[in-house]
Amino acid sequence: QVHLVESGGGSVQAGGSLRLSCTASGYTIRSYCMAWFRQSPGKERVGVAVISPEGERQFYVEALKGRSTISRDNTLNTLDLQLNDLKPEDTAIYYCAAARAGSNWPRCVSLQEYLYHYWGQGTQVTVSS
């Protein structure tokens, strides 16, 4: 049975940092794009960052560019998202997700939900001003 479990969320003041982690079990992430999505209050869930299977390529949406780093450790079966200079608009539930088999990089970068097969339960990030 596949599980993706996020951790590392919390409450911080604007300008602070958090490191989110996602640990996979029952599933080897090595061959798949992995991504972070977030859902802000009252809004739809959107993709914010994605990393290629071997970690050599990363993509960030404009809102996080320059303030975040996505990384992975295929040996440990983990995915991380370092969030810096957090802003109140970053407040959201953050989800990790694993792409479906056969998803090439352009498809992964599109960050369309239907292309992602496995999801974690989410971790809350709250940023106060």
C-alpha positions as CSV (number, residue, x, y, z in Angstrom):
1,Q,0.0,0.0,0.0
2,V,1.4,3.4,-1.0
3,H,1.7,6.2,1.5
4,L,3.0,9.7,1.1
5,V,3.3,11.5,4.4
6,E,4.2,15.2,4.7
7,S,5.7,16.8,7.7
8,G,7.3,20.1,8.7
9,G,4.4,22.5,8.4
10,G,3.7,25.0,11.1
11,S,3.0,28.6,12.0
12,V,5.7,31.3,11.3
13,Q,5.9,35.0,11.0
14,A,6.4,36.7,7.6
15,G,10.0,36.4,6.6
16,G,10.5,33.1,8.3
17,S,11.4,29.7,6.8
18,L,10.0,26.2,6.9
19,R,11.3,22.9,5.5
20,L,8.6,20.5,4.4
21,S,9.3,16.9,4.0
22,C,7.5,14.0,2.3
23,T,8.3,10.4,3.0
24,A,7.1,7.6,0.7
25,S,6.4,4.0,1.7
26,G,5.2,1.1,-0.3
27,Y,6.4,2.9,-3.4
28,T,9.8,3.8,-4.9
29,I,9.9,7.4,-6.0
30,R,13.1,7.0,-8.0
31,S,11.5,6.7,-11.4
32,Y,8.9,9.5,-11.1
33,C,8.6,13.2,-11.1
34,M,7.6,14.5,-7.6
35,A,5.8,17.7,-6.9
36,W,4.4,20.0,-4.3
37,F,1.0,21.4,-4.5
38,R,-0.8,23.8,-2.2
39,Q,-4.3,24.8,-1.4
40,S,-5.0,28.2,0.1
41,P,-8.2,29.0,2.0
42,G,-11.1,29.3,-0.4
43,K,-8.9,28.5,-3.5
44,E,-8.3,25.5,-5.6
45,R,-5.2,23.3,-5.2
46,V,-2.4,24.3,-7.5
47,G,1.1,23.0,-8.2
48,V,4.0,25.1,-7.0
49,A,7.2,23.0,-7.6
50,V,8.3,19.9,-9.4
51,I,11.5,17.9,-9.6
52,S,12.6,15.4,-12.2
53,P,13.1,11.7,-11.2
54,E,16.9,12.0,-10.8
55,G,16.7,15.5,-9.3
56,E,18.6,17.3,-12.1
57,R,15.8,19.6,-13.1
58,Q,13.4,21.7,-11.0
59,F,10.6,24.0,-11.8
60,Y,8.9,26.6,-9.7
61,V,5.8,28.7,-10.2
62,E,6.5,32.4,-10.2
63,A,5.1,32.8,-6.7
64,L,7.8,30.7,-5.2
65,K,10.7,31.3,-7.6
66,G,13.8,32.5,-5.7
67,R,12.3,31.7,-2.3
68,S,12.1,28.0,-2.4
69,T,14.1,24.9,-3.2
70,I,12.7,21.5,-4.0
71,S,15.0,18.5,-3.5
72,R,14.8,14.7,-3.3
73,D,16.7,11.8,-1.9
74,N,15.9,8.7,-3.9
75,T,17.9,6.5,-1.5
76,L,15.7,7.6,1.5
77,N,12.6,7.9,-0.7
78,T,12.0,11.5,0.5
79,L,11.0,14.8,-1.1
80,D,11.6,18.2,0.5
81,L,10.6,21.8,0.0
82,Q,12.5,24.5,1.6
83,L,10.4,27.7,1.9
84,N,12.2,30.9,2.7
85,D,11.0,34.5,3.1
86,L,7.5,33.3,3.7
87,K,4.6,35.6,3.1
88,P,1.1,35.6,4.4
89,E,-0.1,34.5,0.9
90,D,1.9,31.3,1.3
91,T,-0.6,30.2,3.9
92,A,-2.0,26.9,2.6
93,I,-2.1,23.2,3.0
94,Y,0.9,21.8,1.2
95,Y,0.7,18.4,-0.5
96,C,3.3,16.2,-2.0
97,A,2.4,14.1,-5.1
98,A,4.0,11.5,-7.3
99,A,3.5,11.6,-11.0
100,R,2.0,8.8,-13.0
101,A,4.3,6.4,-14.8
102,G,5.3,7.6,-18.2
103,S,5.0,11.3,-17.4
104,N,7.8,13.0,-19.2
105,W,9.3,16.3,-18.0
106,P,7.0,18.6,-20.0
107,R,4.0,16.8,-18.6
108,C,5.4,17.0,-15.1
109,V,6.1,20.7,-15.4
110,S,2.5,21.3,-16.4
111,L,1.6,20.5,-12.8
112,Q,-1.8,19.2,-13.8
113,E,-3.4,17.3,-11.0
114,Y,-4.6,14.4,-13.1
115,L,-1.0,13.6,-14.0
116,Y,-0.2,12.9,-10.4
117,H,-1.1,9.5,-9.1
118,Y,-0.3,9.4,-5.4
119,W,-0.9,12.1,-2.8
120,G,-0.1,12.8,0.8
121,Q,-2.6,14.1,3.3
122,G,-1.1,17.5,3.5
123,T,0.7,19.7,6.0
124,Q,-0.6,23.1,7.1
125,V,1.6,26.2,6.7
126,T,0.4,29.4,8.3
127,V,2.2,32.7,7.9
128,S,1.3,35.6,10.0
129,S,2.1,39.2,9.1
